[in-house]
């Protein structure tokens, strides 16, 4: 492969540098898109972002090793992450594996699992009574958001793309809290290794370009609940759009719009 | 759906992913005890091992950059979700697992703090006073990578080093660094750009593009000049 890629200009390198170290505000984000488009750089959203994010991480580690901290991950947070991680990692498992329960394990395994569950329940109850580390589930968060007067709820509409016509559900978004969720039913399952869904939030009052709302996977065509991870502040979204992108998402999408939720 | 996915797959495979590639000349983490490949295969047992190995690292990055413990807790949880999801994309030929994890975590922390409209950066202007050993659980290859980066950082002149430190460790916007240090904004941008290009080069990352004129991405940066 000897094809030469275009030389990157200093403004683009500066924007990549700032993105890797401090993040970008809305204006700089727009400038990055424009510079990337001018330089024919089609993807800035992959892990490396041309290596700048990796370089910044390496410097962070080098200096971090020079001044090792004394803080440790809090235990309640660790429990929470393990719970979330177990579910997330289970979804990564290849679907061709034997279904759970088809080959019963040894009896001690069942007992140890039960004991672990009891311990976890005890821990959670303790946390609940002490008020430490207990957070509402995503479904509870959605219910809390929906109970607020200033929460926007928009219905999804599958667009004219094969397989997406029957997608239903809604978007729940609150400007004040900058928090929201997508409820989706009938979204075709994607192969996370090849493509991921990406949410775009259209807010014409802030920018002509949509805001990246995060990438996610549909592991089943039943109802899924997905938190919105807006990369930038969104003050008055006019529409939410789903596209299918390369793993990790992109900065600028050229893919077809698949599902739309828009103000009437 | 299948047709659309197939078309999208073709389109994506033809897309340049930014071209970030690592040189195979540098020692890299062996995949023997890497955890992300296990997570990518759905090994739930690797989740706790991953937290044991990287939990404190991600927590410290978040605490340093966002300060507030509650906000840090939220972004750390989100960061680990991102790490699990990114696990299939980890390639030990491209970076050590620790650097990859730190990169994903930094991105989530920075995005999280932007979305939450914080903040006053927590990092002080003071330089770190001592070089300590890397955490003992670091594997040899990772320690080697850290040592090489530390070596490169030590070649920086004091002002560029301080500028880069505020940007990387404190997450300070370029404009704020310029104001605090009384430097022209262009000089700050130049210091950071040149330093990151040199670090990128030291790591062996390249994007197939030469740096702009005057941006020497050589392992040594002790030339002191600015663009």
Interface residues (C-beta under 8 A of the other chain):
Chain A: X4 X5 X6 X7 X8 X9 X10 X13 X14 X17 X18 X20 X21 X22 X23 X24 X25 X41 X42 X43 X44 X46 X47 X48 X49 X50 X51 X52 X53 X54 X55 X56 X57 X58 X59 X60 X61 X62 X63 X64 X65 X66 X67 X68 X69 X71 X72 X73 X74 X77 X78 X80 X81 X82 X84 X85 X86 X88 X89 X90 X91 X92 X93 X94 X97 X161 X162 X163 X164 X178 X188 X190 X191 X192 X193 X194 X195 X215 X217 X229 X230 X231 X232 X233 X244 X245 X246 X247 X248 X255 X256 X258
Chain B: X1 X2 X3 X4 X5 X8 X9 X11 X12 X15 X16 X17 X18 X19 X20 X39 X40 X41 X42 X43 X44 X46 X47 X48 X50 X51 X55 X56 X57 X58 X59 X60 X61 X63 X64 X69 X73 X76 X77 X78 X80 X81 X84 X85 X86 X87 X88 X89 X94 X95 X98 X99 X100 X102 X103 X104 X106 X107 X110 X111 X113 X114 X115 X116 X117 X128 X130 X131 X132 X133 X134 X135 X138 X145 X146 X149 X150 X153 X164 X165 X167 X168 X169 X171 X172 X173 X174 X189 X192 X193 X195 X196 X197 X199 X200 X203 X205 X206 X207 X208 X209 X210 X211 X212 X215 X227
